[in-house]
Amino acid sequence: MDALMNLGQGVFGGVWPAVWTLLKIVLIVAPLLLCVAYLTWAERKVIGYMQVRIGPNRVGPLGLIQPIADGLKLLLKEIIVPSSASKGIFIIAPMLAIAPALAAWAVIPFTDTLVLANIDASLLYIMAITSMGVYGVMLSGWASNSKYAFIGAMRSAAQMVSYEIAMGFSLICVLMVSNSLNLVEIVGAQNNGRFAGYGLGFLSWNWLPLFPMFVVYLISGTAELNRAPFDVAEGESEIVAGFHVEYSGMAFALFFLAEYANMILVSALTSIMFLGGWLSPVGFLPDGIIWLFAKMSVILFLYLWFRATFPRYRYDQLMRLGWKVFVPICLVWLVVVGVWMMSPLNIWK
């Protein structure tokens, strides 16, 4: 690594730190976009098998080139801007949707040393940057000047804001027991405990003592992503396709990319906060990035399973679940964890 740094310094001189940072960003974003493409393929395959179909099987072996074909198709299509739309905002909105989904990866640790920006307030940064995704949705609905798109945007914005509260509360519980906002330290804290000493690390992770918060975070994450069964924003039977009904070509593809990039982000966060990140579940196996990817894959599979299994919620049921069920559960568990930490039974010392 030192040889590489010296070589870069010799070639690029004073701009080497900027070039090195840019290179690291490319090394995160390029595989991420590839994963997004193949997550769409995996979704179609998984749901196909669950419905006793085959799924994509024509373009390439096992349909593996299908995502690239879909991407090229959208790339080559014309972006049609409706005559009554607010043109500037209409074009900017998809960028505002995908930018937070990519920017959040700056602080996601893959191992205890492999992280782009290991800042102390990384959890705060994640919460701030992910809450900006709602602007892209709202602006796209408003700028389209279509009642369907506007209704979809309003629903989506209300849903995202409502479930962000429950997600925030569940992360506050993680923050309390870890005593840190730094994601690397949050994972490190899950490696301490009685069970970790016995070689059963998976029983020391946050999912067990904070189980209600884990369930709330998982379900709120699904709602936050506008994924089935919480996809009322794009309820085809009522409002055509939701906030991106007027979009075509690459602008439409950006909304799709944002949705799947956010799915991968939330699965990574769930793995880091509650499932021990890159930590091995048992003592005799080494820790490593492969564990993080395995946990993310399981959570992503759950999202696909939900879509194939559950019918769509009605809008009032969706809001009731967020405000009347999840928020009270979070408030109660916050108090429970606080009392637990102050009592002699504290397991996080």
C-alpha positions, -999 to 999 in steps of 0.1 A, spaced: 0 0 0 28 24 8 45 17 -25 11 25 -43 8 58 -23 44 68 -32 38 60 -69 6 80 -70 23 109 -52 51 108 -78 28 107 -108 0 131 -97 19 153 -72 -3 176 -51 -36 164 -65 -29 127 -55 -52 128 -24 -81 139 -45 -74 113 -72 -70 86 -46 -104 95 -30 -120 95 -64 -106 61 -71 -120 47 -39 -154 62 -47 -153 45 -81 -144 12 -64 -175 14 -43 -200 29 -68 -192 7 -98 -198 -27 -80 -228 -11 -63 -244 -3 -97 -236 -38 -109 -253 -52 -78 -283 -30 -85 -286 -44 -120 -283 -80 -109 -307 -75 -80 -334 -68 -105 -325 -101 -122 -325 -119 -89 -359 -104 -80 -375 -116 -112 -359 -150 -108 -369 -155 -71 -405 -142 -76 -407 -164 -108 -398 -195 -89 -421 -186 -60 -450 -183 -86 -439 -216 -103 -425 -197 -133 -389 -196 -147 -383 -158 -148 -358 -143 -172 -343 -171 -194 -339 -158 -229 -311 -131 -230 -279 -149 -222 -275 -181 -201 -302 -182 -173 -312 -147 -185 -280 -132 -170 -277 -105 -197 -313 -94 -192 -304 -65 -168 -279 -51 -193 -304 -54 -221 -330 -35 -200 -305 -8 -191 -295 -3 -228 -331 -2 -238 -339 26 -213 -306 44 -221 -315 46 -258 -351 58 -253 -360 94 -256 -367 114 -224 -401 129 -230 -408 161 -210 -446 168 -208 -454 202 -223 -470 214 -190 -442 201 -168 -417 223 -150 -387 213 -172 -357 221 -149 -371 204 -118 -385 175 -139 -349 167 -151 -332 173 -117 -357 152 -96 -343 118 -106 -308 129 -98 -320 141 -63 -335 106 -58 -304 86 -66 -277 110 -51 -285 103 -14 -286 65 -21 -251 67 -34 -237 94 -11 -247 73 20 -221 46 11 -193 70 20 -195 60 57 -205 23 53 -177 1 68 -171 -32 49 -146 -43 76 -130 -25 106 -104 -9 82 -122 -9 48 -143 23 49 -141 54 27 -147 79 55 -145 66 91 -161 97 107 -174 97 143 -209 108 135 -214 83 107 -248 72 120 -260 108 121 -247 113 85 -266 83 73 -299 95 89 -294 130 75 -285 119 39 -311 92 36 -339 115 46 -331 137 16 -343 110 -8 -379 122 -2 -371 155 -21 -365 137 -54 -399 119 -50 -418 151 -41 -402 172 -68 -408 146 -95 -445 144 -86 -449 182 -85 -429 190 -116 -448 164 -137 -479 185 -135 -500 153 -134 -526 146 -107 -516 109 -106 -479 117 -102 -488 144 -75 -510 120 -55 -483 93 -57 -456 118 -45 -478 130 -16 -484 95 -5 -448 85 -8 -435 116 10 -460 111 39 -450 74 41 -413 80 41 -415 107 67 -438 86 90 -416 55 89 -384 75 93 -395 83 129 -397 46 138 -364 38 120 -348 67 139 -360 55 173 -348 19 166 -313 34 157 -314 54 190 -316 21 209 -286 8 190 -268 41 198 -276 38 235 -262 2 239 -232 9 217 -224 42 232 -211 55 198 -223 71 166 -194 55 147 -205 25 126 -172 7 131 -175 10 169 -212 -1 167 -200 -34 151 -171 -36 175 -195 -33 205 -214 -64 192 -182 -85 195 -182 -80 233 -204 -100 257 -208 -133 275 -219 -153 245 -190 -139 223 -167 -152 250 -183 -187 246 -177 -185 209 -214 -179 201 -209 -144 187 -244 -143 169 -261 -143 204 -241 -112 213 -253 -92 183 -280 -64 188 -308 -84 172 -314 -105 203 -316 -79 232 -331 -53 208 -354 -78 190 -385 -56 188 -364 -28 174 -349 -52 149 -383 -62 136 -395 -25 136 -364 -15 116 -368 -43 91 -405 -35 84 -400 3 85 -371 -1 61 -395 -19 37 -420 9 40 -393 36 37 -382 19 4 -418 20 -10 -415 -17 -15 -444 -42 -14 -465 -46 6 -461 -9 14 -459 3 -23 -491 24 -21 -472 52 -39 -472 32 -70 -506 15 -66 -511 5 -103 -548 -1 -97 -555 34 -84 -529 59 -96 -512 43 -127 -475 42 -116 -471 68 -88 -447 97 -88 -427 86 -119 -457 80 -142 -446 108 -166 -409 97 -168 -393 77 -196 -359 66 -207 -329 72 -185 -348 95 -161 -371 66 -153 -342 43 -150 -326 66 -123 -357 61 -101 -354 24 -105 -317 25 -97 -324 46 -66 -350 21 -53 -327 -8 -56 -296 11 -44 -316 21 -13 -326 -16 -8 -289 -26 -7 -281 3 16 -309 -5 41 -298 -42 41 -262 -31 48 -274 -9 76 -295 -37 91 -266 -60 90 -242 -35 106 -266 -23 133 -283 -56 144 -265 -85 128 -228 -78 137 -217 -66 102 -185 -84 92 -183 -104 124 -184 -142 122 -214 -159 139 -192 -185 156 -158 -182 172 -140 -208 152 -147 -190 118 -127 -159 109 -144 -125 106 -145 -109 71 -163 -90 45 -180 -122 32 -201 -123 64 -214 -88 57 -224 -97 21 -240 -129 33 -262 -111 59 -271 -84 33 -281 -112 8 -304 -128 34 -322 -94 41 -325 -86 4 -340 -121 -1 -366 -112 27 -376 -81 7 -382 -102 -24 -401 -127 -4 -423 -100 11 -432 -88 -24 -441 -123 -36 -462 -131 -5 -481 -101 10 -510 -81 -6 -506 -43 -7 -517 -24 24 -544 2 22 -531 37 27 -549 42 60 -536 8 73 -501 19 63 -503 51 83 -519 34 113 -491 8 114 -465 36 114 -480 60 139 -502 38 162 -481 6 163 -444 13 156 -439 47 173 -455 35 207 -434 2 205 -403 23 199 -410 47 228 -417 18 252 -386 -1 242 -365 31 246 -376 33 282 -370 -5 287 -335 -3 273 -327 28 294 -339 11 326 -321 -21 317 -289 -2 312 -292 15 346 -301 -17 364 -276 -43 378 -287 -66 349 -269 -44 324 -254 -67 297 -236 -39 278 -209 -30 304 
